[in-house]
Amino acid sequence: MQQRQLGPFTVSAIGLGCMNLSHAYGAPPAPEVGEALLHRALDLGVTLFDTAALYGFGANESLVGKALKAHRQQITLCTKGGMAGVTFPDGVKRVINGRPEAIRQNCEDSLSRLGTDVIDLYYLHRWDKQVPIEDSVGAMSDLVRAGKVRTIGLSEVSATTLRKAHAVHPIAALQTEYSLWTRNPEIAVLKACEELGVTFVPFSPVARGFLCGDLRDVGGLAANDIRRSMPRFAADTYAANLHLLPGYLAIAQEVGCTPAQLALAWLLHKDSKLIPIPGTQNIHHLEDNMAAVHVTLTADQMQRLEALINQHTVKGARYNAQATVEVDTEEF
């Protein structure tokens, strides 16, 4: 596995987003299936593992902590706070809370579930717009000084917010959705990361399955699949986006790789500092994803891909109105 730099850590060029094993895309697999996938990722050379307090309302951290405990010193372990499950009389609900006391409690809970004394990279999962970013990052900085966290990161923030946060404490990484069909980071965030020395970590690098090429009928998605609430996956909109696939699949065939590998290879070639974190519930897909490090793209192929799938050719917003309000990223 090729290596890239993330703050003080040298990690695999492709990491693993662990969310799918407990959250978001229909029924999660049995815990033993998730453990097997995590162990196979280790075998393939993956050393960057990304989870969050939110995923499965803690279940994902517990799964990752148990599966990787024996390998703790060989991996870079990332999790997120500031958005977690909170118990109400009518059940557990997702709450964004960036107050210092909430972040401290989130961190303690994550440490316990992960079974570790320190988190390598601790992200603010969402900026709570009711709390100055300086206050939230200040609390995270306190966690670094206390030895509970080694480095801190941000998720789904704008270049302006990143600069404000970085002035309080060095930000090691910023993660946001980035792929051929989600190009928002190109507006200002990528440039800000370059200027500040912040590693950019693209999540959903295969466009939540679109760039894998085999999701043709969104009507078959599970009732609790988060894509059902995303405008791009609405039936009519998705049908329009499917017209982009034939040209994309033709380039994958030309390159001699799978569609998912092409999506990941585009990111790896786009910038030698990017570290994508695809997620999956399927070991075969995991193996396919990690082999993308061996795919070579020419400048002409990169240009044709970008001309085919971009912010002007993709139909629909990436989030619905409510979710859009919760993120702090520039939009085209």
C-alpha positions in Angstrom: 0.0 0.0 0.0 1.3 3.4 -0.9 1.7 5.9 1.9 0.7 9.5 2.4 1.2 12.1 5.2 -1.6 13.2 7.5 -0.3 15.7 10.0 2.4 13.8 12.0 1.1 10.4 10.8 2.3 8.4 7.8 -0.8 6.5 6.7 -2.1 4.3 3.8 -2.9 6.4 0.7 -6.5 5.1 0.9 -8.1 4.9 4.3 -11.3 3.1 5.4 -14.5 4.9 6.3 -16.2 2.6 8.8 -19.6 4.3 8.9 -21.2 1.7 6.5 -20.7 -1.1 9.0 -23.1 0.4 11.5 -25.0 3.3 9.9 -26.7 5.1 7.0 -27.0 2.6 4.2 -29.8 0.3 5.2 -29.4 -2.6 7.6 -25.8 -2.9 8.8 -24.0 -6.3 8.6 -23.7 -8.5 11.6 -20.8 -7.5 14.0 -18.7 -10.5 13.0 -19.0 -9.5 9.3 -17.8 -6.0 10.2 -14.9 -7.4 12.2 -13.9 -9.6 9.3 -13.9 -6.7 6.9 -11.8 -4.5 9.3 -9.3 -7.4 9.6 -9.1 -7.8 5.9 -8.4 -4.0 5.6 -5.4 -4.5 7.9 -4.2 -7.4 5.7 -4.4 -5.0 2.6 -2.2 -2.4 4.3 -4.9 0.0 5.5 -3.6 2.0 8.5 -6.2 4.9 8.5 -9.5 4.1 10.1 -12.3 6.7 10.4 -15.3 6.4 12.7 -17.6 8.7 14.7 -19.7 8.9 17.8 -22.7 9.4 15.6 -22.4 6.1 13.6 -24.8 3.7 15.0 -25.0 6.0 18.1 -21.7 4.6 19.3 -22.0 1.0 17.9 -19.5 1.7 15.2 -16.8 2.9 17.6 -17.4 -0.1 19.8 -17.0 -2.4 16.7 -13.9 -0.6 15.5 -12.3 -0.6 19.0 -12.9 -4.3 19.5 -11.7 -5.4 16.1 -8.6 -3.2 16.0 -7.6 -3.3 19.7 -4.7 -5.8 19.1 -3.4 -3.6 16.3 -3.8 -0.2 18.0 -0.1 0.7 17.7 0.0 0.0 13.9 -3.0 2.2 12.9 -4.1 5.8 12.9 -7.5 6.0 14.6 -9.8 8.8 13.8 -13.2 9.6 15.3 -15.5 12.6 15.6 -17.5 14.5 18.2 -19.8 17.5 18.3 -22.6 15.4 16.8 -23.9 12.3 18.6 -26.9 10.4 19.7 -28.8 11.9 22.6 -31.5 9.9 24.5 -35.0 11.6 24.6 -38.3 10.2 26.0 -39.2 9.1 22.4 -35.8 7.6 21.6 -32.3 8.4 20.6 -31.8 11.3 18.2 -28.9 13.0 16.4 -27.9 16.2 18.1 -25.3 18.8 16.9 -23.7 20.3 20.0 -20.4 22.1 19.8 -20.3 23.5 23.4 -17.0 22.7 25.1 -18.7 20.5 27.8 -20.4 18.4 25.1 -17.2 18.0 23.2 -15.4 16.9 26.3 -18.1 14.4 27.1 -18.2 13.1 23.5 -14.5 12.5 23.7 -14.6 10.6 27.0 -17.4 8.4 25.6 -15.5 7.7 22.4 -12.3 6.8 24.3 -14.3 4.3 26.3 -16.0 2.7 23.3 -12.8 2.6 21.3 -11.0 1.0 24.2 -8.0 3.4 23.8 -6.2 6.0 25.9 -5.8 8.5 23.1 -7.5 9.3 19.8 -5.0 10.0 17.0 -7.2 12.4 15.1 -10.3 13.9 16.6 -12.7 15.7 14.2 -15.4 18.2 15.0 -18.1 16.3 13.0 -20.2 19.5 12.4 -19.7 23.1 13.3 -22.5 24.0 15.7 -23.4 27.4 14.3 -24.8 28.4 17.7 -21.3 28.2 19.2 -18.2 30.2 17.9 -15.8 27.8 16.1 -13.1 29.2 18.3 -14.9 27.9 21.4 -15.3 24.4 20.0 -11.8 24.2 18.7 -10.5 25.6 22.0 -12.1 22.7 23.8 -10.5 20.3 21.4 -7.2 22.0 22.0 -7.6 21.3 25.7 -8.1 17.6 24.9 -4.7 17.6 23.1 -3.0 19.2 26.1 -4.7 16.6 28.4 -3.2 13.8 26.3 -6.6 12.4 25.2 -6.2 13.5 21.6 -3.1 13.8 19.4 -4.3 16.0 16.6 -7.6 17.7 15.7 -9.6 18.0 12.5 -12.8 19.5 11.1 -15.6 18.1 8.9 -17.8 20.0 6.4 -16.6 23.5 7.0 -15.8 26.4 4.7 -12.3 27.9 4.1 -13.3 30.9 6.2 -14.2 28.6 9.2 -11.0 26.6 8.7 -8.9 29.7 8.9 -10.6 30.8 12.1 -10.1 27.4 13.7 -6.5 27.1 12.6 -5.7 30.3 14.3 -6.8 28.7 17.6 -5.0 25.4 17.2 -3.3 23.7 14.2 -5.8 21.7 12.2 -4.3 18.4 10.9 -7.1 17.4 8.6 -10.4 18.5 7.0 -12.8 16.1 5.6 -15.7 16.9 3.2 -17.5 15.0 0.4 -15.3 15.1 -2.7 -15.5 13.1 -5.9 -16.0 13.8 -9.6 -19.7 14.5 -8.9 -19.2 16.6 -5.8 -16.6 19.4 -6.6 -17.4 21.9 -3.9 -14.0 21.7 -2.2 -12.5 23.1 -5.4 -14.1 26.5 -4.7 -11.9 27.5 -1.8 -11.3 24.7 0.7 -8.6 22.8 -1.2 -6.6 26.0 -1.6 -6.9 26.9 2.1 -5.8 23.4 3.1 -2.7 23.8 0.8 -1.8 27.2 2.3 -2.3 26.0 5.9 -0.7 22.6 5.6 -4.0 20.8 6.3 -4.5 17.3 4.8 -7.8 17.1 2.9 -9.6 13.8 3.4 -12.4 13.1 0.8 -15.4 11.1 2.1 -17.9 9.5 -0.2 -15.2 9.3 -2.9 -17.3 7.0 -5.1 -20.3 9.3 -4.9 -22.3 7.2 -2.5 -22.2 4.3 -5.0 -23.0 6.2 -8.2 -19.5 6.0 -9.5 -19.4 2.2 -8.9 -21.7 2.0 -11.9 -24.1 -0.7 -10.7 -26.7 1.3 -8.8 -29.3 1.8 -11.5 -32.6 1.7 -9.6 -32.8 3.9 -6.5 -36.3 2.5 -5.9 -34.7 -0.5 -4.4 -32.9 1.4 -1.7 -33.8 0.5 1.9 -36.4 2.7 3.6 -33.7 3.9 6.1 -31.0 4.5 3.5 -29.8 8.1 3.8 -29.7 8.5 0.0 -33.5 8.5 0.0 -33.4 12.0 1.5 -30.7 13.3 -1.0 -32.0 15.2 -4.0 -29.5 13.6 -6.4 -31.0 10.2 -5.6 -34.6 11.2 -6.2 -36.0 9.0 -9.0 -36.3 11.6 -11.7 -33.0 13.3 -10.9 -31.1 10.1 -10.6 -32.4 9.0 -14.0 -31.0 12.1 -15.5 -27.6 11.5 -13.8 -27.5 7.9 -15.1 -26.9 9.4 -18.6 -23.4 10.3 -17.4 -22.5 6.6 -16.7 -21.9 5.2 -20.3 -19.1 7.7 -21.0 -17.6 7.1 -17.5 -17.7 3.3 -17.9 -16.1 3.6 -21.3 -13.1 5.4 -19.7 -12.8 2.8 -17.0 -12.7 0.1 -19.7 -10.1 2.1 -21.5 -7.9 2.4 -18.4 -8.5 -1.3 -17.5 -9.9 -0.8 -14.1 -13.3 -1.0 -12.3 -15.6 2.1 -12.1 -14.9 2.4 -8.3 -11.2 2.2 -8.9 -11.4 5.0 -11.5 -13.2 7.3 -9.1 -10.5 6.7 -6.4 -7.7 6.9 -8.9 -9.0 10.3 -10.1 -8.7 11.6 -6.5 -5.2 10.1 -6.0 -4.0 11.7 -9.2 -5.8 15.0 -8.5 -3.4 15.8 -5.6 -0.7 13.7 -4.0 -1.8 14.9 -0.6 -5.4 13.7 -0.7 -6.4 10.7 1.3 -9.8 9.3 0.3 -11.7 7.1 2.8 -14.2 4.9 0.9 -16.5 2.7 3.0 -18.2 -0.6 2.2 -19.9 -3.6 3.8 -18.4 -6.0 1.2 -14.9 -7.5 1.4 -14.8 -7.8 -2.4 -15.5 -4.1 -2.8 -12.9 -3.4 -0.1 -10.3 -5.3 -2.1 -11.4 -3.6 -5.3 -11.1 -0.1 -3.7 -7.7 -0.6 -2.3 -6.3 -1.8 -5.6 -7.0 1.7 -7.0 -3.5 2.7 -5.8 -2.1 0.7 -8.8 -4.2 2.5 -11.4 -2.5 5.1 -13.6 -4.3 7.8 -15.4 -3.0 10.1 -18.1 -3.6 13.8 -18.2 -6.0 13.4 -21.1 -8.0 10.8 -19.2 -8.2 13.1 -16.1 -9.4 16.0 -18.3 -12.0 13.9 -20.0 -13.4 12.6 -16.7 -13.6 16.2 -15.3 -15.4 17.4 -18.5 -17.9 14.6 -18.3 -18.8 14.6 -14.6 -18.8 18.0 -12.8 -20.9 20.5 -11.0 -22.5 21.6 -14.3 -23.4 18.1 -15.6 -24.6 16.5 -12.3 -28.3 17.2 -11.4 -29.5 17.8 -7.9 -28.1 19.1 -4.6 -26.1 16.7 -2.5 -28.1 17.4 0.6 -31.8 18.3 1.3 -32.6 21.7 2.7 -32.3 20.7 6.4 -28.9 19.0 6.0 -27.6 21.8 3.8 -28.3 24.2 6.7 -26.2 22.0 9.0 -23.0 22.1 6.9 -20.7 25.0 6.4 -19.3 24.5 3.0 -19.4 26.6 -0.1 -21.9 25.6 -2.7 -21.8 26.0 -6.4 
